[in-house]
Amino acid sequence: MKMEKLTVNFSAEKLQAMKILSPQIYDSIEKILSEQLEKLYIKAVPLSTRKYIEAKLDEENQAQQRGGTR
């Protein structure tokens, strides 16, 4: 699956406070944001479209696996 990088601006002071006061959350920020984006995707994209995208991704993965075993 092709991934796209997402950049988010956030207050440096707030981020520093999170780093100091809640390092376990700070260390997991990317994972937490990724999970939240997935929830937003599910909320924003209709089920039929999500199924189409999943089928397309499955086809691409299968094609890559077949190509990689030659």
N, C-alpha and C positions, 0 to 999 in steps of 0.2 A: 504494500500500500504506500502510495506517495504521501509524504508528510509535508506540511507547510508550517513554517515557523511563525509564531504570533508574538508580537512585542506589546507589552502593556506598560503604560506609565503609571507610577504609583509614588506617593509621598515617601521620600527618603527617610524622614523622621519616623513615620508610621512603620516602615519596614524595619528600621533599626530597633524600634520598641518591640516589635514582634520577635526579632532575632534574640534580643536580650531576655524578654519575659516568657517567650514560648518557643525555645529553640527546636523542639520536636515538630512544631507546626512549620517553622521557618525552613527546616530541612526537607519538608514534604510539600513545599509550595507548588512546585511543578505538577506533582501527582494530584494534589487537591484541585488545582485549576483545571487540569485535564479532565478530571471526573465531573467537575461542574460544567465544563463545556459540553461534555457528552450528555449531561442532563438537559442542558439548554437546546442541544441539537434534537434530542428526542421530543422536547416540548415544541420546538419551532418547525420541524420538518414532518410532514404527514407520513403516516405509516407506509402507505403505498410507495412513496418516494424513497423512504429508508430501505424498504425491501428491494427496490430496484438497484439502489446503490450497493447494498450488500451482495446481491447476485452478481453485479458487475465486478466487485472486488474479489469475490470467490472465483470467478472465471479467470481474472488476472493472476491470482495466486496459483491456480491449477496450471495455467499456461507456464508460469515461471518454474513450477516444480517439474513439469514435463521437460522444459527446456534445460533445466539444471541437471537432469539425470542422464542426458545423452552422452 
